[in-house]
Amino acid sequence: MLNNNKKIIYYKDELNDEFAGDSIKPRAIDQSYWYGDNSLFFRTMRLFWYRIFAFPIAVAFLILKYRHKIINRSVLRPYKNKAVFIYANHTNNIADALIPSLVSFPHSTYVVVNANNVSMPLLGKITPYLGALPLPDNLAATKNFMNTVKLRVSENASIMIYPEAHIWPFYTKIRPFTDLSFRYPIQQGCPTFCFTNTYQKRRLSKTPRIVTYVDGPFFPDETLGKKEKQADLRDRVYQTMCERSKNNNVELIKYCRKEQD
């Protein structure tokens, strides 16, 4: 229910409007961008930055700040030694960077991100070790990106994708998204999962609890053609996330469509 103190955000385009609130100038992701490899150096640096440094901080932050809880994570258990693709809604600047590793543990997790996520002067230097896979800006970079995805699949990693692409903080519904990214699990022959972050009331705090619901696996319908298969996989994931989003019971920000001029 809307109250007088609730923030209101007006939007025009559900597919392209961005409300992350940062002012980072994205770097170009061209053929010179290094996505990481499987060398001993990379694996050692990733062990430190991802497992020893970032992972404990993520657990502590999510528990202390949001009393984070994951529901139905057991559906991933049969696939702990296989590569998986996981899709989720994009509603929190910090938590969305941390939750994928907790959901897919013990998988090594990589997250497909926009260029601004790897464009910070200092942090940008270590994001390859944290698992960031920025979307490419040209054909040569696309080749590097796809080769890296194939490498991580061969390592039985988890590839995390936010198909909504843009952050809408604390949004309680699922925005429409395209089926473009659903070609990856089909091409790589991997099972697809999704998780839906919801915001729920806490008795003694104004900060909501984040409850994450995990669903899957989803597999492509092999009776369909290439394009239809991709669209069908997207639709089933989207419908599942929409159903899970009904568990939201806190609305911190009201999003309203702006009237066209």
Buried (B, 14 or more C-beta within 10 A) or exposed (E): EEEEEEEEBEBEEBEEBBBBEEEBEEBEBEBEBEBBEEEEEBBEBBEEBBEEBBBEEBBEBBEEBBBBBBBEBEBBEEBEEBBBBBBBBBBBEEBBBBBBBBBBBEBBBBBBBBBBBBBBEEEBEBBBBBBBBBBBBEEEBBEBBBEBBBBBBEEBBBBBBBBBBBBBBBBBBBBEBEBEBBBBBBBBEBBBBBBBBBBBEEEEEEEBBBBBBBBBBBBBEEEEEEEEBBBBBBEBBBEBBEEBBEBBEBBBBBBEEEEEE
